[in-house]
């Protein structure tokens, strides 16, 4: 394999810096200066060509080398990446299965806790009813005591006495592996996607600008003529 090196051309580098300094200081104020500036463009074009020629061979060699290396790397990586992807899928599937089992168990325990809390609340309401009735009976208020005993405890009274117990999710620690959320998306109908999530077709807008020129009009877009420079070279542009 050929050796790749970074070309050096100090002469061209110095010329480029001088050119930049001269153009920076240049002020075009007459037609002749305008014409002379066109000649300078030809010189700049020549400098560009020389610079590209200086680096062209090494760029091409570097490109071919990079392409060959990437091809070989891809060959080695593909089975490894496929294996990694399959393993990740299996890890995620197992993790979800365990979480579903844990959630079902949590829901079962929560249902039991809720039922127990309801039974405790009902028992407490009944005890309070009997206590209240006995108090009225001891006070000689037999009719009131009878009315309290005849009263059926309502769901509202039971709910008021419930002291719910929250059963937290079961977290199973897995050493060395962490499964995180990774939300993805799939576009099902592009026509109804909110505009803030749509990317303008800049190529189509640029084509429209060149076609319509000064007549170009579009909401949310400003059009202007930035101008471009071309010069004759051997009688042609």
Number of C-alpha atoms within 10 A of each C-alpha: 5 8 7 13 11 8 13 10 11 9 8 15 13 11 13 16 10 12 15 13 11 11 11 9 7 11 11 11 8 9 9 10 13 13 11 12 16 16 15 14 14 14 13 16 12 12 17 14 12 14 16 12 12 16 15 14 13 17 17 12 16 16 12 12 15 12 12 12 12 12 12 11 11 13 11 11 12 11 11 12 12 11 12 12 12 12 12 13 12 12 15 15 12 12 16 13 12 15 16 12 13 16 16 13 14 17 15 13 15 17 14 13 17 18 14 16 19 19 15 16 20 21 14 15 20 17 12 12 18 15 14 16 22 19 15 17 15 11 10 11 13 15 12 16 22 14 11 18 16 10 10 10 14 10 10 8 13 19 15 11 17 19 14 15 13 11 14 11 13 13 10 10 8 9 6 5 8 10 11 7 5 5 5 5 5 5 8 8 7 8 9 8 11 8 9 6 7 10 7 9 8 9 9 9 15 11 11 14 19 12 11 10 13 11 9 15 13 11 5 5 8 9 15 9 9 5 5 5 6 9 12 10 9 6 6 7 7
